[in-house]
Amino acid sequence: MAENKDRRDSRLNVARYQVEKFAAELDPEGAGASSRSADTEADAGQTTMDQRAQFVEIQIQQAMRRGDFDDLPGAGKPLTGLGGTYDPDWWIRRKIERERLTGLGPPALTLRTEHAELEQQLDALPTEHAVRERLTDFNRRVVEARRQLQGGPPVVTPTRDIDTEVEAWRARRDSRQAAARAERERAEAELAALPWRERRRARRATR
């Protein structure tokens, strides 16, 4: 793998050297060439740019045939974010979402990330009182962000209805508890079906 990378880097270095050498050869001989007219200089400059572009295109095509651009990150994958509206802070939002950063960036972006993960955060809380406090704090910060006067992207994150979210939290909690009970019952039934020696060995292994 390292040998392929070194070979690829050496080819790219050669291509860069050739481009630089060719560009140096095509540079004007000097600004003091008073005998040339303005039209001649413009034509020469246009010819130089065309030749440079053609040479670079040739180098790119040769690199593609050699496979220098194969297996690059993202090859064969669709470009993301083409269907949405333009967001000038897209790179901040994407970094926050990708690295799950908290407390960084304008409130419009941090609240959007928190909104997407709020149910998971609520499920980690032990009591209904803690859930209500968490939702109250979230709604308060959303309202404050909407009132901010320091510029930045608009806040589109909605507030959460506390009673509705608490009911959903209860339902998810009951579902997890029911799944845990069913798993325990299944394990106990499998254990009871074993011979007593294997059952005793399995109980010792779980201690």
Secondary structure as GFF3:
##gff-version 3
##sequence-region A 1 207
A	DSSP	alpha_helix	2	26	.	.	.	ID=ss1
A	DSSP	alpha_helix	38	66	.	.	.	ID=ss2
A	DSSP	alpha_helix	90	99	.	.	.	ID=ss3
A	DSSP	alpha_helix	107	116	.	.	.	ID=ss4
A	DSSP	alpha_helix	118	123	.	.	.	ID=ss5
A	DSSP	alpha_helix	128	146	.	.	.	ID=ss6
A	DSSP	alpha_helix	162	192	.	.	.	ID=ss7
A	DSSP	alpha_helix	196	206	.	.	.	ID=ss8
###
